[in-house]
């Protein structure tokens, strides 16, 4: 099995910054994709950013220029640096690990438990 644990999050004022961290453990092949998704009340879960093992990144248009995703392949960790936060960034943020290659019994996607980010004055 693969375990995914997020840390960070909390309450921040508009214009502020937060950093989310996520660590994955278990049997994970190196060619994986790690990412952050978020879900606001009454809305569907949406991609925020993802990063491949080769450091290729994808960002949602709504966060481009404000959020930065990075990873440490040796530690199977991924980070999300969030700057210039807006009230509309308020959501539960989930870490995702996607395994293109996996051993028998593994699923393709693993999720963390989620961490709340609230942007409010």
Steps between C-alpha positions, in 0.01 A plus 500: 500500500591862458445757772462870422520758778456875463614770740456873497189700431314726736354848509667786315401851403451597135835568339677268739696183442485137606705190428354153474711185524418142411696182560428169330628171636480139395608327182510778244675483167697811414298587188202631693297821488424699811250778520266720696126521456247707688130488574297795615157458661240415239757464224675212330855409579736675259864478405720771647840382379688180426862410444649200325811311602694698238383831657253582225223707656140586423304774673136602503455838333360642822827447689763566234752756618391465862556134590814294453516121517826318566610154600784298646524171316733342753246557777178461299384835626315780324451858604262780406612854566197727489545876477262792449218289637144600424174414676408284201799277579316384811451125476612163627825417326581139419830347404489239224751240391445339161687181420532429126693187599392301800527157652212256526239615746583867474255756370590775260409793725566559867367797693582673824240582761483865397600821676288810537619830357291803593571844359309763692548832673 
